Structures are given as C-alpha cells and as structure tokens.
Amino acid sequence: MKLTIDRSELLGALSHVQSVVERRNTIPILSNVLLSASGGSLTLTATDLDIEAVDAADAKVSKEGSLTAPAQTLFDVVRKLPDSAEVELEFKPENQRLSIQAGRSRFALPTLPASDFQTMAKDQESVQFGVDSLDLKRLIDKTRFAISTEETRYYLNGVYLHIFDGDEGAKLRAVATDGHRLALSEIEAPENSSKMQGVIIPRKAVAEIRRLIDGYSGEVQVAVSEAKIVFTVGRAVLTTKLIDGSFPDYVRVIPQNNDKTLTVNNSDLEKAVDRVATVSAERSRSVKMTLDNDKVILTVNHAETGHGVEEVEGSYDSEPLEIGFNARYLLDVSQQIDGEEIVFDFNDPASPALVKDPADPASRYVLMPLRV
C-alpha cells in the first residue's frame, strides 16, 4: 500500500472512526484501524465489535492494499502534523511497518494484517428513512443527559428511539431515563419511518453518532434492523448493535394532572441553584424549593456542610408548596432550556414534577422529588 493524502482529509476521516476504539483491549487488533487504499480513496474502519465506524477520504493511490495500524497513535501523529501537509503513507514489508512522511516528519508504526481484522456482519435492514441532521442533534442533545449509567438496569443504558402515535399525529420520539429523571424530545415522523420498531441505542453509540454529525448539515440516512441501526452521514457510516431489552412504559410516569404551575427565569434559577448547592451534601445534592406568592426560596441545610438560602422571583399563584430535588438534576434540565423561562408543573411534594420549555414544546422533562 502506498498513497498520498491531504492531512486535513485524513484527520477528518480518522476523527470519525478512532473514538470507537477501546483504549484497553485484550484483543490487540481491536486497538487498530483498518486502512484500505483502492481507486482514488482511502477507507478507514474501526470497531469494538459492538459499534463499527467507517469513513473515506480522497487520496492519490499509487499502490493499492490494506493493513491495520494503532488507531490512537495514528490519530495523534496526524493531528500534530502541520495543517497544510501532504501525508505519504506506505507499507514497508521488510519491517512490517506503516511509514508516515509529511515534510520533515517521519514516523513508522507497527501493523497487523488486514485479514485478521473483524468487521461487523451486515443485517438486512427492515426500515430506512432520512432525518435532518439538526433534528437528530436536537433529539440526542435534549435526552442523552438522562441516560442511566447503572449497568444492572442495562435497558436504561441508552436512548429509546421509536414512533409515537399521539393526538398530533406520528412523531419520531427519543426518550432517556435513569429512574430519577426522564427526558423526552420528538420531531415529525420522517417519511417511511412508520414501521420502525422501538429501539434502544447504547450510550456509547449515542455519543459517537452525535460526534459524527457535529458540523454536518444535510440529511442523515437511518437504517434499522432487528439487532442493529446504521447511520450514514455523507461518506461516513456508523453501525451499532442495539440493546436487547424492553424499555419501560415511560408514558405512565409523565404527569398529566399537575395543577400547580411555576414560571421562572431559567438563567436566574440555574445560577441560584448552583450557588446554594455549593453547601449541599455531595451524595444527595438535595435542594428544597419553597413556592409561595410569586417567589421561589431555595434552601440547602446540612449539619456538616453548611446552610444556604436564595430567593428567586417567579410566577406562582397556587397554594404554598415545599418540594425537594437533586441539584445536579435540576441543573441538567435547566441547561436544556432554549428560552428565557422554565415552567414547572407540580402536584404535591411526593409526586414527580413536569418541566417544560415554552421555546421548545416538543421537549419535556420529568423530575422525581427528594424527601427534604
């Protein structure tokens, strides 16, 4: 294999695939990226056997061939080369090394045979549709913070993507929950998506998809099979296994009859919560919200770490209410709000609160209260 490629082209393709590779691998070749040169392009493939990322870049190929090289090291080398460099990649059979040359820089990386590289088997996709990259970004960004990290509840370790038929027609809805909070966002169901079964996309794959579409404008092609989902973004393709489990019936935990409404400036609330949480106990991070007469009093009181109180103006005209929340969860939701105001619908101190963004009615959040 021998080729010349623009450094920025190579770096762009490498950045799309190398992050899939696990840093610590018991199987050496899974630490490598597969480089395949043919025609006028270089194709790069990386996998951890659960996720596979493929991208391609234009190259002047003088000798076709394939090999694998350490993904992280190759990425670091290319990243540190001069911006406008022309990079020459050549396989040296005498020492089984990949030679990298750019200007006055010379590197030689160990290789493993391309024939040893394992790629994911392709499924027969059952549903294929396109979704605008901005819509996909929003679905991910509005929900992924609520993905559970508790491995025993593996079916919560991802984003549940499904078609929801409601009063306003079919929606493509993304939902994530860790049992303490829930995040939901939806868009109009894309054409040809109506037959898609609900799928749970793993947390790592969600992060990889979001990285892949960052800076991309256009339509993302989505193909869903029983066990995998494939995202095609330009020349880049990301394939991931799905979580084999049943997502809980989240609809029943979304409050429908909360009749006490608080409207408050989101920035003011966020800063106030952040300040009083400074003295909260690290594990519970509990903050008490006292609502009365168009104001919110935030209180943290802990015997060891201290006491903090802050008052924020708001719009609230129901009976007085005291309710506690995890400060971190309050801040996470606050950071998803696009508009100036955040709206809370309450029932009682023991019932979950529904949080809404007037600027984004297609997204909703549920927070479970803490006993304070």
N, C-alpha and C positions, 0 to 999 in steps of 0.2 A: 504494500500500500504506500502510495506517495501522492501528496496533494498540496496545494497552496490555497489558503483561505484567509479572508479578511478577519482580523482579530475580533471586531465587534460582532460579526456574524457568528463566529464560533462561540463567543462568550454568551450571546443571546440564546443560542440553542442549548449550550451547556447549563445555563442558569435554569432552564425549563425542566431539565431532567435530573441534574445531580442531587437535588434535595430529596429525591425519592429514596436514595441510597441510605441505608442504615450505617451509622458510623462504626458500630461494633457488630461484626458479623462473624459467625462461626464458619460460614461458607465463604472462602476468600473471593471467589469470582463475583459474589453479590456486592462486593465493595467496588466493583469495576463498572465502567460504562462501555457499552459496545459501540465501536466506531465502524461504520460500513461505508466505503467510498465506491461510488459507481456513477456512471454517466457524468452529470455536472453537479453532483451534490454529495454532501457528507451527511449520513443519517446517524443520529445518536440515540441509544436506547439504554434506559436504566430501570431496574426493578428490585423490589424486595419480596417478590412472589405474591404479594397482595395488591400492589399498585405497580403499574408499568407506565413509564413516560417515554414518548418518542418525539423527536423533533429533527428537522433537517435544515441545512444551510447550503447556499450555493458555494461551490468550490471548483478550482481547476484541478481535475483529477488526471494525473499522468500515469498512475498505475493503480488499478482497482484492487480492492482487498478489504479484509475485515480483521479486527483484533479487539481486545479489551484492555483498558488501562485504568489505573486507580482514579475513580471519579472525583474525589475531593481534591487530590493533589493536582490533577489536570486542570480542574476549575480554578484553583488558587494560582497556578502558574499563568494561565491565560488571563486571569483577572488583573495580574500585576504587570502584564506586558504593556508597552506604550499603546495609546489609544488607536493610532492610525497604522499599527504594524500589520505587515503581511506575514502570516504564520505558515511555516512549512512543516508538515507532518510526514514522517517517513518511518516505515518499519524496517529495522535493521536485523535481518535474520541471524547474523553472526553472533549477536549477544541477546537476541530476543527482546530488544528494547524499542520503545517508541521515541524517535528523535524529534525534538521540537526546536525549531530555529525561528528567531524573529530578530532582525537587526543584529546586534552584538550578543544577544542572549542565546544560550544553548542549554538544552535540558535533555535528559534521557530517562524515561520512565519504564518500569518493568511492565510486562504484558502477560496475559494469559490467552490461550487460543479462543477464537470466536466460537468454535464448535462446542466449547464447554459452557457457553452462556445459555441460561434458561430464560425463555420468554413465556409469557402467559398464553394459555390456549385461548383461541378466539371462540366466542359463543355466537350462536345465531340470534342476532338482535330481533326482538319482537316488536318494539315500538321505537320509531325515530322521529325526531322533531327538532326545530330550531328555536333558540331563545336568545333575545338580545343580550349582549354581554353586560350592559348596565343593569338590566333586570336581574340577571344571575348574580352579579355582585351584591345587589341590594338584598336578595334572598339570603345570601350567605352572611353578609355583614350584620344583618338585623337579628340573626338567630344563633350564630356559632358560639357566642359567649356563654350560652346556657347549656352547651353540651356537657354531659356528665363525664367526670374523669374517674368514676368509681368502676373499676374493671369487673366487679362481680355482677353489676347490672349492665352487662355488655350491650343490651338492646337500646340503652340510652347513650351509648358512646358515639353518637353521630347525629346527623340531621335527617329527619324523616321528610322525604320529598314525595308528594302524592297529589292526585287530582281530587279536589273537594267540590262537590256539587251543593251549592247553597242557594239562598234566595236570589242572589245576584248573578247566578249562572256559574259555570265551571271555572275554577281557579286552580292554578298550579301553586301549591302551598308548601312552604318549608316550616318545620317545627323542630324545636330542640328543647329539652328539659332535663334537669338533674334531680327532679323531685322537690326542689326548694323554690325554683323559679321556672317559668316557661316563656319562650319567645316564639312568636308566630309572625310570618310575613307571607304575602301572596301577590300574584300577578294574574292577569287574564290567562286562562289556559291556552298555550300555544296551539296552533293548528296541528292536527294529527297526534295530539298527546292524550286524547280522551281515554284510550285503552291502557294507559300506563298503570301498572300495579304500584302500590306504595312501596318505596324502597328506603332503606336506611344506609346513608353514605357515611363511612367511617370518618372519625375526626381527622386523622392524618390526610385522608383523601380530600376532605373539605378544604384544608389548608393548602394543599397542592393545587387544587382547582382554582382557588382564589389567587394564588401566586401566578398561575398560568394566564389568567385573564386580566391581570393588573396591567393597565396601559393599553389593552386591546380594545378596539372599538369595532363592532360588527356583530354578526350572528354566530353563536356557538351552536354547533350541531351536537345533539344528545341522542345516544342510542342506548336503550335499556333492554336487558335480557333478564332471565330469572335470577342469575347469580352475579351479574356484572353491570356496570354502567360505564359508558365511553363518552368522553367529551373531546370534540375536535375543535381546536382553536387555530385557525389558519393552517399551517403545516404541522402544528404540534397536536399530538394525540395522547390523552391520559385515560388509561383503563384501570378501573379499580373493582375489586371484589366488594360485594355488598355484605352488610351484617345480616347473618342468618338468624333472624329473630322477629318477634312481633312487637311493634311499637305500641305502648299503652293507649287506651282510649282517652286521649288528651282532651277531647271536646267537653267531657263531663266535668273537668276541673276548671274550665273557663267560666267565671262568674257571669250569670245572666241577670240577676236581680239586685245588684248592689245599688242602693238608692242614695248614698251619701257621696257627694262629689266635691273634690278639692281641685281647684285650678291654681297653679303657682308658676312663677317664672322659673324655668328649668335651670338656668345658669345660677340664679341665686340659691336655689335648693341644693344643687350639686356642690357649690362651694361651702355652704353651711354644713351639709352632711360630712364633707371631707374634713372640715375643721373640728367638729365635735367628735368625730371618730378617732381623732388623734389620741384620745384618752380612753378609748374603748378596750375591753379585754380582747386580746388577739384572736382567741378561738371563736367566740360568739360574734364579736363585732356588732353587738346589738345597739340600736338607736331607738329611743322611744319618740314617737310623733304624737303630740297632743294638739288636737284640732278644736278650735273654738273661736267664734267671732272673727272670721276672715283673717286668721293668722295660724301659723304652724310653729309650735315650740318643739325644738329638737333637743333631747336630753340624753346624756350618757352619764351613768353613775356607777362607778365601780370602786369597791373598797380598796383595792391595791393600786389601780392605775390612775384614779382621779375622777373628777367631775367636770362636765362641760354642758353649757346651755347656749342655744342660739335661737333667735326668733326670726321667722321669715313671713312676710306679708303674702296673703293668698286670698282666694275667693272660696268661702265655705260658709254655708248658712243652715246646715243641719245641726242636730243635737251634738253636744261635745263628745269627742271620741279619743281614746288613747289606744295606740297600736304600736307594736314593735316590729322592726325589720333588721335584717343583716345589712350593715352599712355598705359592705362591698357589693351586695346585690343591688341596693338602691343606686349606687354609683354606676354600676354596669348598665342598668336600664337607662339611667339619665344620659349616658353617653351615646345612646342610640337615637335620642330625640333630635329631630331635624329643626323643629320650630322653636319659637321663644318660650312657649308654655308646655307644661306637662300636666296631664289630667289623671287623677286617681279616683276610682270608684270603689267605695268601701261598703261593707255590710255591718260587721261587728268585729271586735278585737281578735276573735278566733278564726275568722274567715279570710280566705285569700282576697287580695286587692287586685283589681284590673287596672292596668296602666295603659294610657293611650297618648298618642302624639297627634294633635289636631292637624299638623302639617303632613302627616302620613297615615291616613285612616286604614291603609292596607296592612299595617303592622300593629300588633297588640302584645302585651306582656302581662304575666301573672306572677305575683309575689306572695309566697306563703309568709304569714306573720310569725314573729317570735314572741314567746311569753316574756314580758318585762315587768 
